[in-house]
Amino acid sequence: MIKLNVEELLKQKKMSKETLCTKTNISRYNLNKAIKNHNSISYSYLERLCEALNCEINELLVFVNEEEDKE
């Protein structure tokens, strides 16, 4: 499963979700849904998140083995 690493990046950057939402023009509702993998995320959102968090896409997206995640 591919997950967004937004919460970890926010901690590293010392940024709040509110600030991220303002910088990206993504609603908090949509951001939370994307973080919790309840919906797909557009390339546009990924670009805006990378720009706002000053990160590369490989820092933003992480692969989690579903078998290991259950343990």
N, C-alpha and C positions, 0 to 999 in steps of 0.2 A: 504494500500500500504506500502511496506517496502522500506525504503530509507537508503542510506548511510549517516552517520553523519560525513563525512570526514571534511567538511569545519569547523564545530564547533570544532572538535578535533584538527585541524591544528591551530586554534586560541588559544585554551587552551595550546597547546604544543609550541606555538610560532615557528611554522615550515611553510615553504613555500611549495607550490605544487611542485616546482622544486626539492626541497630536498626530498620530499616524493617519487617522481618519481624515483630519483636516488637511494634511499634506497631500493625501492621495485622492481626496474627494470620494472616498468609499464609505458608505454608511457603516456604523458600528454593527448593525444587524447583519449586513452582508459580510463584513469582515469576520465576525464570530462564526457565521455559518461556514465560511471557507476554512477557517482554522479547525473547526470540528468535523470537517469533511462531510458536511451535509449537502453539499452541492459542488458542481464543477466551478472552476475559476477561469476567467477569460485571460488571454494573453495581455490585454490592456491592463487588467488589474495586476498581473504579475510584473509588468513593466513599471507601473506606478509604485508598487511595493518595493521593488529593487531600487528605484530612484530615491524614494523617501528614506529607505533604510541604508542607502549607500552600500549595497551588497551585490554580489553576483547571484545568478539564478541558482547555482549549485549550493549556495548558502541558504537560500530561501526554501528550496524544495529538498526534502530528505526521504529516502526510501526506508520503510520499516517493514521487516519481515513479519507477516501476520502471525506466524507460529511463535516467534520470539516475543512478540508484543503481548501475547496471551500469558506468558510465563511470569 
